[in-house]
Amino acid sequence: MSEKITQEQRLDYLVKEFKADSDEYKDVQVPGDTEGKQRILRSLMNIRMPKTLSDDVLAVQDEYLTGRAKEKGIVYLSDIPIIRDGFSIWQGDITRLAVDAIVNAANSQMLGCFIPMHTCIDNCIHTFAGVQLRAECNRQMNHLRERFGRNYEQATAVPMLTDAYNLPAKKVIHIVGPIVQKRLTSALEKDLADCYRNTLDMCRENGLKSVAFCCISTGVFHFPNKRAAEIAVDTVEKWMADNPGVMERVIFNVFKDEDKEYYEELIQ
């Protein structure tokens, strides 16, 4: 049986099982084409609350997502040029990177994006990691609520480390960036710098030698892109100078051409 047919059978099985797992969408119509089925599966995964799933379904999900990762193309450190001092810029889908850790721009609930097919990085990471990621985030948040109260939400710039499950990366570091509501302030700039500094501290504490940062807070959190890039590069440069030899590679992962240009100007 060819890999393509096998993946199609896995997809059909997962759509059926995730539909059955959903009270609200168990009767949803499924398109006949592969892309349509993929949209349905992703949407069902996106809206699913953290709860147990049978080992059989998890095993097929893991096989399917591992196959999807190969289809998209895994990007290794050796594929990404070093610009200087262990710094790299890479434009593309962060879920393709085979690094020690990728950074997820999370929200204060820390459970991923529940909007079906949303294009935010939080949604993409949770989708291609698999449902185990939301479950682990939920367990960690439950432990924190036991300590700090049932209404606890993750504070800005406090990182959370999880496994990466079916992603090529080893770990995911989830962090809540500052939200710019009216105007940019020095306090918000400090919060963003703390996101980068605290993430690197977590890498050091856990022996993670390579990390890919997304453009924290520059999306729906409205942090100005150019200033965000300046803070990111400046903070990481200072941290690397204070911690020589700790990190082998820091990758600034960008998606927009605008951000790529800003980082290229800053790292020469």
C-alpha positions as a Markdown table, in Angstrom:
| # | Residue | x | y | z |
|---|---|---|---|---|
| 1 | Met | 0.0 | 0.0 | 0.0 |
| 2 | Ser | 1.5 | 3.4 | -1.0 |
| 3 | Glu | 2.2 | 6.1 | 1.5 |
| 4 | Lys | -0.4 | 8.4 | -0.1 |
| 5 | Ile | -3.2 | 5.9 | 0.2 |
| 6 | Thr | -2.2 | 5.1 | 3.7 |
| 7 | Gln | -2.3 | 8.7 | 4.7 |
| 8 | Glu | -5.7 | 9.1 | 3.0 |
| 9 | Gln | -7.0 | 6.1 | 5.0 |
| 10 | Arg | -5.6 | 7.6 | 8.2 |
| 11 | Leu | -7.3 | 10.9 | 7.4 |
| 12 | Asp | -10.7 | 9.2 | 6.7 |
| 13 | Tyr | -10.4 | 7.3 | 10.0 |
| 14 | Leu | -9.4 | 10.4 | 12.0 |
| 15 | Val | -12.3 | 12.5 | 10.6 |
| 16 | Lys | -14.7 | 9.8 | 11.5 |
| 17 | Glu | -13.3 | 9.4 | 15.0 |
| 18 | Phe | -13.1 | 13.2 | 15.8 |
| 19 | Lys | -16.6 | 13.7 | 14.5 |
| 20 | Ala | -17.9 | 10.9 | 16.8 |
| 21 | Asp | -16.0 | 12.6 | 19.6 |
| 22 | Ser | -17.9 | 15.9 | 19.1 |
| 23 | Asp | -21.5 | 16.2 | 20.3 |
| 24 | Glu | -22.0 | 19.4 | 18.3 |
| 25 | Tyr | -20.4 | 18.4 | 15.0 |
| 26 | Lys | -20.9 | 14.6 | 14.9 |
| 27 | Asp | -23.2 | 15.0 | 11.9 |
| 28 | Val | -21.2 | 17.5 | 10.0 |
| 29 | Gln | -20.9 | 16.9 | 6.2 |
| 30 | Val | -17.4 | 15.8 | 5.1 |
| 31 | Pro | -16.2 | 16.9 | 1.6 |
| 32 | Gly | -14.9 | 14.2 | -0.7 |
| 33 | Asp | -11.5 | 15.8 | -1.5 |
| 34 | Thr | -8.4 | 15.5 | 0.6 |
| 35 | Glu | -8.0 | 19.2 | 1.3 |
| 36 | Gly | -11.6 | 19.4 | 2.4 |
| 37 | Lys | -11.1 | 16.5 | 4.8 |
| 38 | Gln | -8.0 | 18.1 | 6.1 |
| 39 | Arg | -9.9 | 21.3 | 6.9 |
| 40 | Ile | -12.6 | 19.3 | 8.7 |
| 41 | Leu | -10.1 | 17.4 | 10.8 |
| 42 | Arg | -8.1 | 20.5 | 11.7 |
| 43 | Ser | -11.3 | 22.3 | 12.6 |
| 44 | Leu | -12.4 | 19.5 | 14.8 |
| 45 | Met | -9.0 | 19.4 | 16.5 |
| 46 | Asn | -9.1 | 23.2 | 17.0 |
| 47 | Ile | -12.4 | 23.2 | 18.8 |
| 48 | Arg | -11.8 | 20.1 | 20.9 |
| 49 | Met | -11.5 | 20.7 | 24.6 |
| 50 | Pro | -8.7 | 19.0 | 26.5 |
| 51 | Lys | -9.9 | 15.5 | 27.4 |
| 52 | Thr | -8.9 | 11.9 | 27.0 |
| 53 | Leu | -8.8 | 10.2 | 23.6 |
| 54 | Ser | -8.4 | 6.5 | 23.0 |
| 55 | Asp | -4.9 | 5.1 | 22.5 |
| 56 | Asp | -5.9 | 3.7 | 19.1 |
| 57 | Val | -7.0 | 7.1 | 17.8 |
| 58 | Leu | -3.9 | 8.8 | 19.2 |
| 59 | Ala | -1.7 | 6.3 | 17.5 |
| 60 | Val | -3.3 | 6.9 | 14.1 |
| 61 | Gln | -3.2 | 10.7 | 14.7 |
| 62 | Asp | 0.5 | 10.5 | 15.5 |
| 63 | Glu | 1.2 | 8.5 | 12.4 |
| 64 | Tyr | -0.8 | 10.9 | 10.3 |
| 65 | Leu | 0.8 | 14.0 | 11.7 |
| 66 | Thr | 4.3 | 12.6 | 11.4 |
| 67 | Gly | 3.4 | 11.9 | 7.7 |
| 68 | Arg | 2.2 | 15.5 | 7.3 |
| 69 | Ala | 5.4 | 16.8 | 8.7 |
| 70 | Lys | 7.4 | 14.9 | 6.1 |
| 71 | Glu | 5.0 | 16.1 | 3.4 |
| 72 | Lys | 5.5 | 19.7 | 4.3 |
| 73 | Gly | 9.3 | 19.2 | 4.5 |
| 74 | Ile | 11.3 | 19.2 | 7.7 |
| 75 | Val | 13.9 | 22.0 | 8.0 |
| 76 | Tyr | 17.1 | 21.2 | 9.9 |
| 77 | Leu | 19.6 | 23.5 | 11.5 |
| 78 | Ser | 22.1 | 22.6 | 8.7 |
| 79 | Asp | 19.5 | 23.9 | 6.2 |
| 80 | Ile | 19.5 | 27.4 | 7.8 |
| 81 | Pro | 22.5 | 29.7 | 7.2 |
| 82 | Ile | 24.2 | 31.4 | 10.1 |
| 83 | Ile | 24.4 | 35.1 | 9.6 |
| 84 | Arg | 26.7 | 35.9 | 12.5 |
| 85 | Asp | 27.3 | 34.9 | 16.2 |
| 86 | Gly | 24.9 | 31.9 | 16.0 |
| 87 | Phe | 22.0 | 34.1 | 14.7 |
| 88 | Ser | 19.8 | 33.1 | 11.8 |
| 89 | Ile | 16.7 | 34.4 | 10.1 |
| 90 | Trp | 14.3 | 31.9 | 8.5 |
| 91 | Gln | 11.1 | 32.8 | 6.8 |
| 92 | Gly | 8.3 | 30.2 | 6.7 |
| 93 | Asp | 6.2 | 27.8 | 8.8 |
| 94 | Ile | 7.7 | 27.4 | 12.3 |
| 95 | Thr | 6.1 | 23.9 | 12.6 |
| 96 | Arg | 8.7 | 22.6 | 10.0 |
| 97 | Leu | 11.7 | 23.4 | 12.1 |
| 98 | Ala | 13.7 | 20.5 | 13.7 |
| 99 | Val | 15.3 | 22.5 | 16.5 |
| 100 | Asp | 15.5 | 22.0 | 20.3 |
| 101 | Ala | 12.6 | 24.4 | 20.9 |
| 102 | Ile | 10.2 | 26.6 | 19.0 |
| 103 | Val | 8.4 | 29.5 | 20.7 |
| 104 | Asn | 4.7 | 29.8 | 20.6 |
| 105 | Ala | 2.9 | 33.1 | 21.0 |
| 106 | Ala | 0.2 | 32.0 | 23.4 |
| 107 | Asn | -2.7 | 33.7 | 25.1 |
| 108 | Ser | -3.2 | 33.8 | 28.9 |
| 109 | Gln | -5.4 | 30.7 | 28.9 |
| 110 | Met | -2.5 | 28.7 | 27.5 |
| 111 | Leu | -4.7 | 26.2 | 25.7 |
| 112 | Gly | -4.1 | 27.1 | 22.1 |
| 113 | Cys | -6.4 | 28.7 | 19.6 |
| 114 | Phe | -10.0 | 27.4 | 19.5 |
| 115 | Ile | -11.0 | 29.2 | 16.3 |
| 116 | Pro | -11.3 | 26.6 | 13.5 |
| 117 | Met | -8.6 | 27.0 | 10.8 |
| 118 | His | -7.3 | 30.2 | 12.3 |
| 119 | Thr | -3.9 | 31.1 | 10.8 |
| 120 | Cys | -2.3 | 32.3 | 14.0 |
| 121 | Ile | 0.9 | 30.5 | 15.1 |
| 122 | Asp | -0.8 | 29.2 | 18.3 |
| 123 | Asn | -3.4 | 27.4 | 16.1 |
| 124 | Cys | -0.7 | 26.0 | 13.7 |
| 125 | Ile | 1.5 | 24.7 | 16.5 |
| 126 | His | -1.3 | 23.0 | 18.3 |
| 127 | Thr | -2.8 | 21.5 | 15.1 |
| 128 | Phe | 0.4 | 19.8 | 14.0 |
| 129 | Ala | 1.6 | 18.8 | 17.4 |
| 130 | Gly | -1.6 | 16.9 | 18.0 |
| 131 | Val | -4.2 | 17.0 | 20.8 |
| 132 | Gln | -1.7 | 15.9 | 23.4 |
| 133 | Leu | -0.3 | 19.4 | 23.4 |
| 134 | Arg | -3.5 | 21.0 | 24.6 |
| 135 | Ala | -3.9 | 18.3 | 27.1 |
| 136 | Glu | -0.4 | 18.9 | 28.6 |
| 137 | Cys | -1.0 | 22.7 | 28.7 |
| 138 | Asn | -4.2 | 22.0 | 30.5 |
| 139 | Arg | -2.5 | 19.8 | 33.1 |
| 140 | Gln | 0.1 | 22.5 | 33.7 |
| 141 | Met | -2.5 | 25.2 | 34.0 |
| 142 | Asn | -4.6 | 23.0 | 36.4 |
| 143 | His | -1.5 | 22.7 | 38.7 |
| 144 | Leu | -1.0 | 26.4 | 38.6 |
| 145 | Arg | -4.6 | 27.0 | 39.4 |
| 146 | Glu | -4.2 | 24.7 | 42.4 |
| 147 | Arg | -1.4 | 27.0 | 43.6 |
| 148 | Phe | -2.8 | 30.4 | 42.7 |
| 149 | Gly | -6.5 | 30.0 | 42.5 |
| 150 | Arg | -9.1 | 28.8 | 40.0 |
| 151 | Asn | -9.1 | 32.0 | 38.0 |
| 152 | Tyr | -5.4 | 32.0 | 37.4 |
| 153 | Glu | -4.2 | 33.0 | 33.9 |
| 154 | Gln | -0.6 | 32.9 | 32.7 |
| 155 | Ala | 1.2 | 36.2 | 33.2 |
| 156 | Thr | 2.9 | 38.1 | 30.5 |
| 157 | Ala | 6.5 | 36.9 | 29.8 |
| 158 | Val | 6.3 | 33.8 | 32.0 |
| 159 | Pro | 7.3 | 30.9 | 29.7 |
| 160 | Met | 5.8 | 27.4 | 29.9 |
| 161 | Leu | 7.7 | 24.4 | 28.5 |
| 162 | Thr | 6.0 | 21.4 | 26.9 |
| 163 | Asp | 6.9 | 18.5 | 24.7 |
| 164 | Ala | 6.4 | 19.1 | 21.0 |
| 165 | Tyr | 4.8 | 15.7 | 20.3 |
| 166 | Asn | 4.4 | 15.3 | 16.5 |
| 167 | Leu | 6.3 | 18.4 | 15.5 |
| 168 | Pro | 9.9 | 18.1 | 14.3 |
| 169 | Ala | 11.1 | 20.2 | 17.2 |
| 170 | Lys | 11.9 | 18.6 | 20.6 |
| 171 | Lys | 10.0 | 21.2 | 22.8 |
| 172 | Val | 7.6 | 24.1 | 22.6 |
| 173 | Ile | 8.0 | 27.1 | 24.8 |
| 174 | His | 4.7 | 29.0 | 25.2 |
| 175 | Ile | 4.8 | 32.6 | 26.2 |
| 176 | Val | 2.2 | 35.4 | 26.5 |
| 177 | Gly | 3.5 | 38.6 | 24.9 |
| 178 | Pro | 2.4 | 42.1 | 25.8 |
| 179 | Ile | -0.8 | 43.6 | 24.3 |
| 180 | Val | -0.6 | 47.1 | 22.9 |
| 181 | Gln | -4.1 | 48.5 | 23.3 |
| 182 | Lys | -3.6 | 52.2 | 22.8 |
| 183 | Arg | 0.0 | 53.3 | 22.6 |
| 184 | Leu | 3.4 | 51.7 | 23.0 |
| 185 | Thr | 4.9 | 52.3 | 26.5 |
| 186 | Ser | 8.3 | 51.6 | 28.1 |
| 187 | Ala | 6.6 | 49.0 | 30.3 |
| 188 | Leu | 5.3 | 47.1 | 27.3 |
| 189 | Glu | 8.7 | 47.3 | 25.7 |
| 190 | Lys | 10.2 | 45.8 | 28.9 |
| 191 | Asp | 7.6 | 43.1 | 28.9 |
| 192 | Leu | 8.6 | 42.1 | 25.3 |
| 193 | Ala | 12.3 | 42.1 | 26.2 |
| 194 | Asp | 11.4 | 39.9 | 29.2 |
| 195 | Cys | 9.7 | 37.4 | 26.8 |
| 196 | Tyr | 12.9 | 36.9 | 25.0 |
| 197 | Arg | 15.1 | 36.9 | 28.1 |
| 198 | Asn | 13.0 | 34.5 | 30.1 |
| 199 | Thr | 12.7 | 32.1 | 27.1 |
| 200 | Leu | 16.4 | 32.0 | 26.8 |
| 201 | Asp | 16.7 | 31.4 | 30.5 |
| 202 | Met | 14.4 | 28.5 | 30.2 |
| 203 | Cys | 16.5 | 27.1 | 27.3 |
| 204 | Arg | 19.6 | 27.3 | 29.5 |
| 205 | Glu | 17.9 | 25.7 | 32.5 |
| 206 | Asn | 16.7 | 22.7 | 30.3 |
| 207 | Gly | 19.8 | 22.2 | 28.1 |
| 208 | Leu | 18.1 | 23.4 | 25.0 |
| 209 | Lys | 20.8 | 24.6 | 22.6 |
| 210 | Ser | 18.8 | 25.9 | 19.6 |
| 211 | Val | 15.6 | 27.9 | 19.7 |
| 212 | Ala | 13.4 | 29.5 | 17.0 |
| 213 | Phe | 11.6 | 32.7 | 18.1 |
| 214 | Cys | 8.4 | 33.8 | 16.4 |
| 215 | Cys | 7.7 | 37.5 | 16.1 |
| 216 | Ile | 6.1 | 37.7 | 19.6 |
| 217 | Ser | 3.2 | 40.1 | 20.0 |
| 218 | Thr | 3.3 | 41.5 | 16.5 |
| 219 | Gly | 0.1 | 40.0 | 15.3 |
| 220 | Val | -3.3 | 40.5 | 17.0 |
| 221 | Phe | -1.4 | 41.9 | 20.1 |
| 222 | His | -0.5 | 44.9 | 17.9 |
| 223 | Phe | 3.1 | 45.5 | 18.9 |
| 224 | Pro | 4.8 | 47.6 | 16.1 |
| 225 | Asn | 6.8 | 45.2 | 14.0 |
| 226 | Lys | 9.9 | 47.2 | 13.6 |
| 227 | Arg | 10.2 | 48.1 | 17.3 |
| 228 | Ala | 9.5 | 44.5 | 18.2 |
| 229 | Ala | 12.4 | 43.3 | 16.0 |
| 230 | Glu | 14.7 | 45.9 | 17.5 |
| 231 | Ile | 13.9 | 44.8 | 21.0 |
| 232 | Ala | 14.2 | 41.1 | 20.1 |
| 233 | Val | 17.6 | 41.4 | 18.5 |
| 234 | Asp | 19.0 | 43.7 | 21.2 |
| 235 | Thr | 17.7 | 41.5 | 24.1 |
| 236 | Val | 19.1 | 38.3 | 22.6 |
| 237 | Glu | 22.4 | 39.9 | 21.8 |
| 238 | Lys | 22.8 | 41.0 | 25.4 |
| 239 | Trp | 21.7 | 37.7 | 26.7 |
| 240 | Met | 24.2 | 35.8 | 24.5 |
| 241 | Ala | 27.0 | 38.1 | 25.6 |
| 242 | Asp | 26.2 | 37.4 | 29.2 |
| 243 | Asn | 25.8 | 33.7 | 28.6 |
| 244 | Pro | 28.7 | 32.8 | 26.2 |
| 245 | Gly | 28.5 | 29.3 | 24.7 |
| 246 | Val | 25.1 | 28.4 | 26.1 |
| 247 | Met | 23.1 | 28.7 | 22.9 |
| 248 | Glu | 24.4 | 27.2 | 19.7 |
| 249 | Arg | 21.7 | 28.8 | 17.5 |
| 250 | Val | 19.0 | 31.4 | 17.8 |
| 251 | Ile | 16.7 | 31.6 | 14.8 |
| 252 | Phe | 14.4 | 34.6 | 14.3 |
| 253 | Asn | 11.4 | 32.9 | 12.5 |
| 254 | Val | 9.5 | 35.4 | 10.3 |
| 255 | Phe | 6.4 | 34.9 | 8.2 |
| 256 | Lys | 5.9 | 38.4 | 6.6 |
| 257 | Asp | 8.3 | 40.0 | 4.2 |
| 258 | Glu | 8.2 | 43.2 | 6.3 |
| 259 | Asp | 9.6 | 41.4 | 9.4 |
| 260 | Lys | 12.2 | 39.7 | 7.3 |
| 261 | Glu | 13.5 | 43.0 | 6.1 |
| 262 | Tyr | 13.6 | 44.4 | 9.6 |
| 263 | Tyr | 15.6 | 41.5 | 11.0 |
| 264 | Glu | 18.0 | 41.6 | 8.0 |
| 265 | Glu | 18.7 | 45.2 | 8.7 |
| 266 | Leu | 19.5 | 44.5 | 12.3 |
| 267 | Ile | 21.6 | 41.3 | 11.8 |
| 268 | Gln | 24.3 | 41.8 | 9.3 |
